[in-house]
């Protein structure tokens, strides 16, 4: 099923910067010149392929600036190649289905208008699912059989819907068959329409029975049952610490099912869209999934250096990593103490990260530095940086090492130079800096 981006609806805030606005910079040119030389002799090696190991710890980094994916060896922390795929993802489904014991071999990418599934071995598209909204935030269930998508999240409530319009009139949660062996792979198996609640993100507990979603416009935390697919309850997120609203927009459940982190816009939205809000980070007790309780809200007064955009929780559920791009840092939070532990300088702005398959290292795409910062969880420190493509934004781990051909690699080199090689899908966040909220 091919998606039509003209059906997208209510885009969230997008940064105005364009990685190609000033043309090709010298650093980019020098970095790409060696690989670009290979593109000159395309006709001599179009059928050549890179042999990938059957099962190797791998991280796939999606470069929003040039529509490529960089393949990183998650043991040596080295970039193996950057190849053109013609699309990208800011928040690929990356919480489950990526562990060292997993045999799952599908990459689910959030794109403008829906989600796309790519084969990890070939990096070719398998299927696409339309949601009708530009904004989509997916997560794979722990059993790797269903994909949940929060679609349409926005802070803007539109005027009365036009009955003649083909644009969807409500936001929704979508459940998709993600089992590649199923005859219904890629088909929608359930939908929950939510009016204009602004569902911005969805995360799952380890048993896969419940999902949690931040609803920015509604100022609520929604608890969803996965099967049957329905809203179990909604919880008011409380009063803001500052003037304005709480504005919950992203969330992450811990691997032990006890805690939930929620990122909040928090604060008065002023007339200048370039002035960031204060933001806050909420820690919730979700040990009883249908009765979430907010334990703590960390604000600027509590040491939060900037508004958090997303988060990842360590495999031991003791530490959380907040992506705070305005501070050019990843902020570490001690979940037991419910307080900021430290800030890690990652060398630039980042809005997301992903665990490697063994969940020992966290890989953080740094958009403004064109590299991935590797955080060693045991040390709680940045131990390596890996150069990747232009404006890397989203990442996901896996155990399949792609086999790519010379054509894709050459196109990746040309695209990295800023040359239009065609077939580049206009994503929902072309500058790589958008997020719901």
Residue pairs with C-beta under 8 A, 6 or more apart in sequence:
1 127
1 128
1 129
1 130
1 186
2 128
3 111
3 112
3 113
3 114
3 116
3 128
3 129
3 130
4 113
4 130
5 112
5 113
5 134
5 425
5 426
7 113
7 130
7 132
7 133
7 166
7 167
7 168
8 112
8 113
8 132
8 133
8 134
8 135
8 428
9 132
9 133
9 134
9 152
9 167
9 168
10 133
10 134
10 135
10 152
10 154
10 156
10 158
11 134
11 135
11 154
11 428
11 434
12 135
12 153
12 154
12 155
12 200
12 434
12 435
12 436
12 437
13 155
13 273
13 434
13 435
13 437
14 428
14 429
14 430
14 431
14 433
14 434
15 431
15 432
15 433
15 434
16 431
17 431
17 433
18 430
18 431
19 64
19 65
19 66
19 390
19 391
19 431
19 432
20 65
20 390
20 418
23 418
24 417
24 418
28 370
28 390
28 416
28 417
28 418
29 417
31 370
31 387
31 416
32 413
32 416
32 417
35 82
35 409
35 412
35 413
35 416
36 413
36 414
36 416
36 417
38 45
38 406
38 409
38 410
38 413
39 410
39 411
39 413
39 414
42 406
42 407
42 410
45 406
46 405
46 406
46 407
47 405
47 406
48 405
48 406
49 403
49 404
49 405
49 406
50 80
50 81
50 402
50 403
50 404
50 405
50 409
51 403
52 121
52 400
52 401
52 402
52 403
53 401
54 400
54 401
55 399
55 400
55 401
56 73
56 74
56 75
56 399
56 400
56 401
57 73
57 74
57 75
57 100
57 356
57 357
57 358
57 397
57 399
58 71
58 72
58 73
58 74
58 120
58 357
58 397
58 398
58 399
58 400
58 401
58 402
59 71
59 72
59 74
59 354
59 356
59 363
59 372
59 395
59 396
59 397
59 398
60 69
60 70
60 71
60 72
60 92
60 107
60 120
60 395
60 396
60 397
60 398
60 402
61 69
61 70
61 71
61 72
61 363
61 365
61 372
61 388
61 389
61 392
61 394
61 395
62 69
62 88
62 89
62 90
62 92
62 109
62 365
62 392
62 393
62 394
62 395
63 69
63 70
63 82
63 88
63 370
63 388
63 389
63 390
63 391
63 392
63 393
63 416
64 88
64 90
64 367
64 390
64 391
64 392
64 393
64 394
64 427
64 429
64 430
64 431
64 432
65 370
65 389
65 390
65 391
65 392
65 432
66 84
66 389
66 390
66 391
66 412
66 415
66 416
66 418
67 84
67 85
67 86
67 87
67 88
67 415
67 424
67 425
67 427
68 82
68 83
68 84
68 85
68 88
68 389
68 390
68 412
68 415
68 416
69 82
69 83
69 85
69 88
69 123
69 389
70 79
70 81
70 82
70 372
70 386
70 388
70 389
70 392
71 79
71 80
71 81
71 82
71 83
71 401
71 402
71 404
72 78
72 79
72 80
72 363
72 372
72 386
72 388
73 79
73 80
74 356
74 357
74 358
74 361
74 363
74 397
77 361
77 374
77 383
77 384
77 386
78 386
79 386
79 387
79 388
80 401
81 404
81 409
81 412
82 388
82 389
82 409
82 412
82 413
82 416
83 123
83 402
83 404
83 408
83 409
83 411
83 412
84 408
84 409
84 411
84 412
84 414
84 415
84 421
85 118
85 123
85 408
86 423
86 424
86 425
87 109
87 111
87 116
87 424
87 425
87 427
88 109
88 111
88 393
88 394
88 425
88 427
88 432
89 109
89 110
89 111
89 393
89 394
89 427
90 110
90 351
90 352
90 393
90 394
90 427
90 428
90 429
90 432
90 434
90 435
91 110
91 137
91 138
91 201
91 310
91 352
91 394
91 435
92 107
92 108
92 109
92 110
92 138
92 354
92 394
92 395
92 396
93 108
93 110
93 138
93 139
93 140
93 147
93 396
94 354
94 355
94 394
94 395
94 396
94 397
95 139
95 140
95 203
95 204
95 252
95 253
96 139
96 140
96 141
96 142
96 144
96 204
97 104
97 106
97 140
97 142
97 144
98 104
98 354
98 355
98 357
98 396
98 397
98 398
99 357
99 358
99 359
99 397
100 357
100 358
100 399
102 144
102 357
102 398
102 399
103 399
104 140
104 144
104 398
105 119
105 120
105 121
105 180
105 398
105 400
106 117
106 118
106 119
106 120
106 126
106 178
106 180
107 117
107 118
107 119
107 120
107 123
107 396
107 398
108 115
108 116
108 117
108 138
108 140
108 147
108 178
109 115
109 116
109 117
109 118
109 394
110 136
110 137
110 138
110 149
110 394
110 428
111 136
111 425
111 427
111 428
112 134
112 425
112 426
112 427
112 428
113 130
113 131
113 132
113 133
113 134
113 136
113 428
114 128
114 129
114 130
114 131
114 132
114 133
114 136
114 149
114 151
115 128
115 129
115 131
115 136
115 138
115 147
115 149
115 176
116 125
116 127
116 128
116 129
117 125
117 126
117 127
117 128
117 129
117 178
117 186
118 124
118 125
118 126
119 125
119 126
120 398
120 400
120 402
121 400
121 402
121 403
122 402
122 403
122 404
123 402
123 404
123 408
126 180
126 185
126 186
127 185
127 186
128 186
129 149
129 174
129 176
129 186
129 187
129 188
131 149
131 151
131 152
131 172
131 174
132 151
132 152
132 167
132 168
133 151
133 152
133 168
133 171
134 428
135 151
135 152
135 153
135 154
135 200
135 428
135 436
136 149
136 150
136 151
136 428
137 149
137 150
137 151
137 153
137 199
137 200
137 201
137 202
137 250
137 436
138 147
138 148
138 149
138 150
138 202
139 147
139 148
139 202
139 203
139 204
139 211
140 146
140 147
140 178
141 147
141 148
141 178
141 204
141 208
141 226
142 204
142 206
142 207
142 208
143 208
144 178
144 179
145 177
145 178
145 179
145 182
146 175
146 176
146 177
146 178
146 179
146 189
146 208
146 226
147 175
147 176
147 177
147 178
148 173
148 174
148 175
148 176
148 202
148 204
148 211
148 224
148 226
149 173
149 174
149 175
149 176
149 202
150 173
150 199
150 200
150 201
150 202
150 213
151 171
151 172
151 173
151 174
151 199
152 168
152 170
152 171
152 172
152 198
152 199
153 171
153 198
153 199
153 200
153 201
153 215
153 216
153 217
153 249
153 436
153 437
154 171
154 198
154 216
154 217
154 436
155 198
155 216
155 217
155 247
155 265
155 269
155 437
157 196
157 217
158 196
161 167
161 169
170 193
170 194
170 195
170 196
171 193
171 194
171 195
171 196
171 197
171 198
171 199
172 191
172 192
172 193
172 194
172 199
173 191
173 192
173 194
173 199
173 202
173 213
173 224
173 229
174 188
174 190
174 191
175 188
175 189
175 190
175 191
175 226
175 229
176 186
176 187
176 188
176 189
177 184
177 185
177 186
177 187
177 188
177 189
178 185
179 185
189 229
190 228
190 229
191 229
192 224
192 229
192 230
192 231
194 215
194 218
194 222
194 231
196 217
196 218
197 215
197 217
197 218
197 220
197 222
198 215
198 216
198 217
198 218
198 249
198 436
199 213
199 214
199 215
199 222
200 213
200 214
200 215
200 216
200 248
200 249
200 250
200 436
200 437
201 213
201 214
201 249
201 250
201 251
201 310
201 436
202 211
202 212
202 213
202 224
202 251
203 211
203 212
203 213
203 251
203 252
203 253
203 260
204 210
204 211
204 212
204 226
204 253
205 211
205 212
205 253
205 257
205 286
205 289
206 253
206 255
206 256
206 257
207 257
208 226
209 225
209 226
209 227
209 289
210 223
210 224
210 225
210 226
210 232
210 289
210 290
211 223
211 224
211 226
212 221
212 222
212 223
212 224
212 251
212 253
212 260
212 286
212 289
212 292
213 221
213 222
213 224
213 251
214 221
214 222
214 248
214 249
214 250
214 251
214 262
214 263
215 221
215 222
215 234
215 248
216 247
216 248
216 249
216 265
216 436
216 437
218 234
219 236
219 237
219 245
219 246
219 247
219 248
220 234
220 235
220 236
220 237
220 248
221 234
221 235
221 237
221 248
221 251
221 260
221 262
221 284
221 292
222 231
222 233
222 234
223 231
223 232
223 233
223 234
223 235
223 289
223 290
223 292
224 230
224 231
224 232
225 231
225 232
232 289
232 290
233 290
233 291
235 292
237 246
237 248
237 262
237 264
237 282
237 294
238 246
238 294
238 297
239 246
240 246
240 266
240 267
241 266
241 267
241 278
241 280
241 297
241 299
241 301
242 266
242 267
242 268
242 278
242 299
243 267
243 268
244 266
244 267
244 268
244 269
244 277
245 265
245 266
246 264
246 265
246 266
246 280
247 264
247 265
247 266
247 277
247 437
248 262
248 263
248 264
248 265
248 282
249 263
249 264
249 265
249 435
249 436
249 437
250 262
250 263
250 308
250 309
250 310
250 311
250 435
250 436
250 437
251 260
251 261
251 262
251 263
252 260
252 261
252 310
252 311
252 312
252 313
252 320
253 259
253 260
253 286
253 313
254 260
254 261
254 313
254 317
254 335
255 313
255 315
255 317
256 317
257 286
257 287
257 289
258 285
258 286
258 287
258 317
259 283
259 284
259 285
259 286
259 313
259 317
259 335
260 283
260 284
260 285
260 286
260 292
261 281
261 282
261 283
261 284
261 311
261 313
261 320
261 322
261 333
262 281
262 282
262 284
263 279
263 281
263 282
263 307
263 308
263 309
263 310
263 311
263 322
263 437
264 279
264 280
264 281
264 282
264 297
265 277
265 279
265 307
265 437
266 277
266 278
266 279
266 280
266 299
266 307
267 277
267 278
267 279
268 277
269 277
276 306
276 307
276 326
277 307
278 299
278 300
278 307
279 300
279 304
279 306
279 307
279 308
280 297
280 298
280 299
280 304
280 308
281 297
281 298
281 304
281 308
281 311
281 322
281 333
282 294
282 296
282 297
282 298
283 294
283 295
283 296
283 297
283 298
283 333
283 335
283 338
284 292
284 293
284 294
284 295
285 292
285 293
285 294
285 295
286 292
295 338
296 338
298 304
298 333
298 338
298 339
298 340
302 339
302 340
303 339
303 340
304 322
304 324
304 331
304 340
305 324
305 326
305 327
305 329
305 331
305 343
306 324
306 325
306 326
306 327
306 329
306 331
307 324
307 326
308 322
308 323
308 324
308 331
309 323
309 324
309 325
309 351
309 352
309 435
310 322
310 323
310 351
310 352
310 353
310 435
311 320
311 321
311 322
311 323
312 320
312 321
312 353
312 354
312 355
312 362
313 319
313 320
313 321
313 335
314 320
314 321
314 359
314 377
315 355
315 359
315 360
315 377
317 335
318 334
318 335
318 336
319 332
319 333
319 334
319 335
319 341
319 377
319 380
320 332
320 333
320 335
321 330
321 331
321 332
321 333
321 353
321 362
321 375
322 330
322 331
322 332
322 333
323 330
323 350
323 351
323 352
323 353
323 364
324 330
324 331
324 343
325 349
325 350
325 351
325 367
325 433
326 349
327 343
328 345
328 346
328 347
328 348
328 349
328 368
329 343
329 344
329 345
329 346
330 343
330 344
330 346
330 350
330 353
330 362
330 364
330 373
330 375
331 340
331 342
331 343
331 344
332 340
332 341
332 342
332 343
332 344
332 380
333 339
333 340
333 341
334 340
334 341
341 380
342 380
344 373
344 375
344 380
344 381
344 382
345 382
346 364
346 366
346 369
346 373
346 382
347 366
347 369
347 371
347 373
347 385
348 366
348 367
348 368
348 369
348 371
349 366
349 367
349 368
349 433
350 364
350 365
350 366
350 367
350 373
351 367
351 393
351 433
351 435
352 364
352 365
352 393
352 394
352 395
353 362
353 363
353 364
353 365
353 375
353 395
354 362
354 363
354 394
354 395
354 396
354 397
355 361
355 362
355 363
355 397
356 362
356 363
356 397
357 397
357 398
357 399
359 377
360 376
360 377
360 378
361 374
361 375
361 376
361 377
361 383
362 374
362 375
362 377
363 372
363 373
363 374
363 375
363 395
363 397
364 372
364 373
364 374
364 375
364 395
365 372
365 388
365 392
365 393
365 394
365 395
366 372
366 373
366 385
366 392
367 391
367 392
367 393
367 432
367 433
369 385
370 387
370 388
370 389
370 390
370 391
370 392
371 385
371 386
371 387
371 388
371 392
372 385
372 386
372 388
372 392
372 395
373 382
373 384
373 385
374 382
374 383
374 384
374 385
374 386
375 381
375 382
375 383
376 382
376 383
389 412
389 416
390 416
390 418
391 431
391 432
392 432
393 429
393 432
393 433
411 421
414 421
415 421
415 424
428 434
429 435
